[in-house]
Amino acid sequence: MRVCMYYSNKDVRLVDQPVPEIGPGELLVKVLASGICGSDVMEWYRRDKVPLVLGHEVAGVVVEAGAGVTRFKVGDRVAVTHHVPCNTCHYCLAGHHTMCETLLKGTKFHPGGFAEYIRVPAINVDRGTFPVPDHVSDEEASFMEPLACVLRGQRQLDARPGQTVLVLGAGISGLLHIPLARTLGAGLVVAGDTIPYRLDKALEVGAHHALYADDGLPDKLRAVNRGMLADRVIICFDGFIPLALRCVERGGTVLFFAGAAEGACIPACINDIFWRTEATLTSSYGGAPGDCDQAMRLIAAGSLPLTKLISHRLPLTEAQQGFGLVCDPVANRCVKVILLPHADTEA
């Protein structure tokens, strides 16, 4: 089978590997759609692990089921998440499943989602594999994992119905947060960015307002929000951190959602930001099985305009181009790149 071996963002090689053999409790899944995540192009995060096969936003079909598998059979369409928790450790029992050592270091599918086939280990079959309804496309199903991450983030944000939510950064993460915030009952959803086409896309997927994110953003926000700042602020680009801290209302919450540049720090004056404001800073990482289940339910219900977010569909042979698009999304007007591993081999 063909896989994309990652060495760097500019060196993604198409190579041949044997189709994985599966054991008891495992699945062999033919990958039909696999999204490129922003974390896939974070070279500092990958440099000590290369070469490797990336890809964790996967949808496909079961082509082989190991002994003892009862929930899935050959021919079933599934979405699979790569990291799953143990469900029994200190972190899991406290509700912090994505801090579990098993999730962080102990589970993945083999070799990675940018391949024609993956072996899904038994623990991932048990709690990280989800049926895809017939009316949901493979491309839509591949959004399960990133949407699960967004769901978990908004749970950490603890937004209440009717509140104002500001999403700073209208890349793919922000563009998932916007319609989800509306779906969960936000009274006003405002997008902030400096890229015109992203502001247009934010309006297309449900933002009530899309504002240019310069130093005047707090005043612009007050102008559309009855003189108030935002109850909840979601940071989807680390360059907006200082602005986010100026846009949160007293008693509000700021969510640090997206991964940041290596060594990035929080530039904040404690007295200006925290003292006498009761502002809360929180963060989230990844998605747990419960988040994935809810994400698939939302996808099945058609609650989010996912197909509007797909800007590029490419065969596996053009994976290098796909990485280039994601690395420079502004120049390429790139929102979401989906790799289709069998698109160039099947009619």
CORKAMO-V188790 format. One record per pair of residues at least 6 apart in sequence whose ideal C-beta (glycine too) atoms are under 8 Angstrom apart, sorted by the first residue. I is the first residue (numbers start at 1). J is the second residue. If there is no record, write none. Layout:
I & J
I & J
This chain:
1 & 16
1 & 17
1 & 18
1 & 19
1 & 115
1 & 116
1 & 117
2 & 14
2 & 15
2 & 16
2 & 17
2 & 115
2 & 116
2 & 316
2 & 317
2 & 341
3 & 14
3 & 15
3 & 16
3 & 17
3 & 53
3 & 111
3 & 112
3 & 114
3 & 115
3 & 116
4 & 12
4 & 13
4 & 14
4 & 15
4 & 53
4 & 54
4 & 55
4 & 112
4 & 114
4 & 115
4 & 316
4 & 319
4 & 339
5 & 12
5 & 13
5 & 14
5 & 15
5 & 51
5 & 52
5 & 53
6 & 12
6 & 40
6 & 46
6 & 50
6 & 51
6 & 52
6 & 53
6 & 54
6 & 114
7 & 13
7 & 50
7 & 51
8 & 43
8 & 47
8 & 50
9 & 41
9 & 43
9 & 323
9 & 324
9 & 327
10 & 320
10 & 323
10 & 324
12 & 319
12 & 320
12 & 323
14 & 316
14 & 317
14 & 319
17 & 111
17 & 115
19 & 28
19 & 116
19 & 117
20 & 28
20 & 110
20 & 111
20 & 117
20 & 118
20 & 119
21 & 119
22 & 28
22 & 64
22 & 66
22 & 119
22 & 120
23 & 66
23 & 122
24 & 66
24 & 67
24 & 68
24 & 122
25 & 66
25 & 67
25 & 68
25 & 69
25 & 121
25 & 122
25 & 125
25 & 126
26 & 66
26 & 69
26 & 119
26 & 120
26 & 121
26 & 122
26 & 125
27 & 62
27 & 64
27 & 65
27 & 66
27 & 69
27 & 72
27 & 78
27 & 119
27 & 120
27 & 125
27 & 129
28 & 62
28 & 63
28 & 64
28 & 65
28 & 117
28 & 118
28 & 119
28 & 120
29 & 58
29 & 60
29 & 61
29 & 62
29 & 63
29 & 78
29 & 80
29 & 109
29 & 117
29 & 118
29 & 120
30 & 60
30 & 61
30 & 62
30 & 63
30 & 116
30 & 117
30 & 342
31 & 55
31 & 58
31 & 59
31 & 60
31 & 113
31 & 115
31 & 116
31 & 117
31 & 118
31 & 341
31 & 342
32 & 59
32 & 60
32 & 61
32 & 138
32 & 340
32 & 341
32 & 342
33 & 58
33 & 59
33 & 60
33 & 137
33 & 138
33 & 139
33 & 141
33 & 142
33 & 338
33 & 339
33 & 340
34 & 55
34 & 57
34 & 58
34 & 59
34 & 113
34 & 114
34 & 142
34 & 338
34 & 339
34 & 340
34 & 341
35 & 57
35 & 142
35 & 143
35 & 146
35 & 336
35 & 337
35 & 338
35 & 339
36 & 55
36 & 57
36 & 322
36 & 323
36 & 326
36 & 336
36 & 337
36 & 338
36 & 339
37 & 56
37 & 57
37 & 146
38 & 171
38 & 172
38 & 173
38 & 258
38 & 259
38 & 326
39 & 45
39 & 259
40 & 46
40 & 54
40 & 55
40 & 323
40 & 326
41 & 323
41 & 326
41 & 327
42 & 259
44 & 261
44 & 262
45 & 259
46 & 52
46 & 54
52 & 111
52 & 112
53 & 111
53 & 112
53 & 113
53 & 114
53 & 115
54 & 112
54 & 113
54 & 114
55 & 112
55 & 113
55 & 114
55 & 115
55 & 339
56 & 81
56 & 82
56 & 83
56 & 108
56 & 112
56 & 113
56 & 145
57 & 113
57 & 142
57 & 143
57 & 144
57 & 145
57 & 146
58 & 79
58 & 80
58 & 82
58 & 109
58 & 113
58 & 118
58 & 142
58 & 145
59 & 77
59 & 78
59 & 79
59 & 80
59 & 132
59 & 138
59 & 139
59 & 141
59 & 142
59 & 144
60 & 77
60 & 78
60 & 80
60 & 118
60 & 138
61 & 75
61 & 76
61 & 77
61 & 78
62 & 72
62 & 73
62 & 74
62 & 75
62 & 76
62 & 77
62 & 78
63 & 74
63 & 117
64 & 74
65 & 72
65 & 73
65 & 74
66 & 122
69 & 125
71 & 125
71 & 129
72 & 78
72 & 125
72 & 129
72 & 131
76 & 131
77 & 131
77 & 132
77 & 134
77 & 138
77 & 141
78 & 129
78 & 130
78 & 131
78 & 132
79 & 129
79 & 130
79 & 132
79 & 141
79 & 142
79 & 144
79 & 145
79 & 292
79 & 296
80 & 109
80 & 118
80 & 120
80 & 124
80 & 128
80 & 129
80 & 130
81 & 124
81 & 128
81 & 129
81 & 130
81 & 144
81 & 145
81 & 148
81 & 287
81 & 289
81 & 292
82 & 107
82 & 108
82 & 109
82 & 113
82 & 124
82 & 128
82 & 145
83 & 98
83 & 103
83 & 104
83 & 107
83 & 108
83 & 128
83 & 286
84 & 102
84 & 103
84 & 107
84 & 123
84 & 124
84 & 126
84 & 127
84 & 128
84 & 288
84 & 289
85 & 91
85 & 92
85 & 97
85 & 98
85 & 100
85 & 102
85 & 103
85 & 127
85 & 288
85 & 289
86 & 92
86 & 100
86 & 101
86 & 102
86 & 103
86 & 106
87 & 97
87 & 100
87 & 127
89 & 100
89 & 101
89 & 102
91 & 97
91 & 99
91 & 100
91 & 101
92 & 100
97 & 103
97 & 288
97 & 289
97 & 290
98 & 104
98 & 152
98 & 284
98 & 285
98 & 286
98 & 287
98 & 288
99 & 285
102 & 123
103 & 286
103 & 288
107 & 121
107 & 123
107 & 124
107 & 128
108 & 121
108 & 124
109 & 118
109 & 119
109 & 120
109 & 121
109 & 124
110 & 118
110 & 119
110 & 121
111 & 118
112 & 118
114 & 316
114 & 319
114 & 339
114 & 341
115 & 341
116 & 316
116 & 341
116 & 342
120 & 128
120 & 129
127 & 289
128 & 289
128 & 292
130 & 144
130 & 292
130 & 293
130 & 296
131 & 296
132 & 138
132 & 141
132 & 296
133 & 300
135 & 300
136 & 299
136 & 300
137 & 307
139 & 306
139 & 307
139 & 310
139 & 313
139 & 338
140 & 299
140 & 306
140 & 307
141 & 296
141 & 299
142 & 338
143 & 176
143 & 295
143 & 299
143 & 304
143 & 306
143 & 309
144 & 292
144 & 295
144 & 296
144 & 299
145 & 287
145 & 292
145 & 295
146 & 172
146 & 173
146 & 176
147 & 176
147 & 180
147 & 287
147 & 295
147 & 298
147 & 299
147 & 304
148 & 286
148 & 287
148 & 288
148 & 291
148 & 292
148 & 294
148 & 295
149 & 173
149 & 284
149 & 286
149 & 287
149 & 291
150 & 173
150 & 176
150 & 177
150 & 180
150 & 257
151 & 180
151 & 287
151 & 291
151 & 294
151 & 295
151 & 298
152 & 284
152 & 286
152 & 287
152 & 288
152 & 291
153 & 177
153 & 234
153 & 255
153 & 257
153 & 284
154 & 177
154 & 180
154 & 181
154 & 184
154 & 234
154 & 255
155 & 284
155 & 291
156 & 255
156 & 282
156 & 283
156 & 284
157 & 165
157 & 232
157 & 234
157 & 253
157 & 255
157 & 282
158 & 232
158 & 253
159 & 165
159 & 181
159 & 184
159 & 185
159 & 186
159 & 231
159 & 232
159 & 253
160 & 185
160 & 231
161 & 184
161 & 185
161 & 186
161 & 187
162 & 185
162 & 186
162 & 187
163 & 186
163 & 187
163 & 188
163 & 231
163 & 232
164 & 186
164 & 187
164 & 188
164 & 189
164 & 190
164 & 225
164 & 228
164 & 229
164 & 230
164 & 231
164 & 232
164 & 249
165 & 177
165 & 181
165 & 186
165 & 188
165 & 189
165 & 190
165 & 230
165 & 231
165 & 232
165 & 233
165 & 234
166 & 190
166 & 191
166 & 192
166 & 221
166 & 230
166 & 232
166 & 233
166 & 234
166 & 244
166 & 247
167 & 174
167 & 177
167 & 178
167 & 181
167 & 189
167 & 190
167 & 191
167 & 192
167 & 202
167 & 207
167 & 234
167 & 236
168 & 174
168 & 192
168 & 193
168 & 213
168 & 233
168 & 234
168 & 235
168 & 236
168 & 237
168 & 240
168 & 243
168 & 244
168 & 247
169 & 192
169 & 193
169 & 235
169 & 236
169 & 237
169 & 240
169 & 258
170 & 178
170 & 191
170 & 192
170 & 193
170 & 195
170 & 198
170 & 199
170 & 201
170 & 202
170 & 207
170 & 210
170 & 236
171 & 198
171 & 236
171 & 237
171 & 258
171 & 329
171 & 335
172 & 309
172 & 335
172 & 336
173 & 236
173 & 257
173 & 258
174 & 191
174 & 193
174 & 198
174 & 202
174 & 234
174 & 236
174 & 237
175 & 198
175 & 201
175 & 202
175 & 205
175 & 309
175 & 335
176 & 304
176 & 309
177 & 234
177 & 236
177 & 257
178 & 189
178 & 191
178 & 202
178 & 205
178 & 206
178 & 207
179 & 205
179 & 206
179 & 303
179 & 304
179 & 305
180 & 298
180 & 304
181 & 189
181 & 234
182 & 189
182 & 206
183 & 298
183 & 303
183 & 304
186 & 232
188 & 208
188 & 209
188 & 224
188 & 225
189 & 206
189 & 207
189 & 208
190 & 207
190 & 208
190 & 209
190 & 210
190 & 211
190 & 221
190 & 224
190 & 225
190 & 230
191 & 198
191 & 199
191 & 202
191 & 203
191 & 207
191 & 209
191 & 210
191 & 211
192 & 210
192 & 211
192 & 212
192 & 213
192 & 217
192 & 240
192 & 243
192 & 247
193 & 199
193 & 202
193 & 210
193 & 212
193 & 213
194 & 212
194 & 213
194 & 214
195 & 330
197 & 333
199 & 210
199 & 211
199 & 212
200 & 210
201 & 308
201 & 309
201 & 335
202 & 210
203 & 210
204 & 305
204 & 308
205 & 304
205 & 305
205 & 308
205 & 309
206 & 305
208 & 224
209 & 224
211 & 217
211 & 220
211 & 221
211 & 224
212 & 220
213 & 240
213 & 243
215 & 243
217 & 243
217 & 246
217 & 247
218 & 229
218 & 246
218 & 247
221 & 228
221 & 229
221 & 230
221 & 247
222 & 228
222 & 229
228 & 249
229 & 247
229 & 248
229 & 249
229 & 252
230 & 247
230 & 248
230 & 249
230 & 252
231 & 248
231 & 249
231 & 251
231 & 252
231 & 253
232 & 248
232 & 252
232 & 253
232 & 254
232 & 255
233 & 244
233 & 247
233 & 248
233 & 252
233 & 253
233 & 254
233 & 255
234 & 254
234 & 255
234 & 257
235 & 241
235 & 244
235 & 254
235 & 255
235 & 256
235 & 257
235 & 258
236 & 257
236 & 258
237 & 258
238 & 258
238 & 260
238 & 261
238 & 264
241 & 256
241 & 264
241 & 266
241 & 267
242 & 267
242 & 268
244 & 254
245 & 254
245 & 268
245 & 273
245 & 279
248 & 254
248 & 277
248 & 279
250 & 277
250 & 278
250 & 279
251 & 277
251 & 278
251 & 279
252 & 279
252 & 280
253 & 279
253 & 280
253 & 281
253 & 282
254 & 279
254 & 280
254 & 281
254 & 282
255 & 282
255 & 283
255 & 284
256 & 281
256 & 282
256 & 283
256 & 284
257 & 283
257 & 284
266 & 281
268 & 274
273 & 279
287 & 295
298 & 304
299 & 306
309 & 335
309 & 336
310 & 335
310 & 336
310 & 338
311 & 325
311 & 333
311 & 334
311 & 335
311 & 336
311 & 337
312 & 322
312 & 325
312 & 334
312 & 336
312 & 337
312 & 338
313 & 337
313 & 338
313 & 340
313 & 343
314 & 321
314 & 322
314 & 337
314 & 338
314 & 339
314 & 340
314 & 343
315 & 339
315 & 340
315 & 341
315 & 343
315 & 344
316 & 339
316 & 340
316 & 341
316 & 342
316 & 343
316 & 344
317 & 344
319 & 339
322 & 337
322 & 339
324 & 332
325 & 332
325 & 334
325 & 337
326 & 334
326 & 337
328 & 334
329 & 335
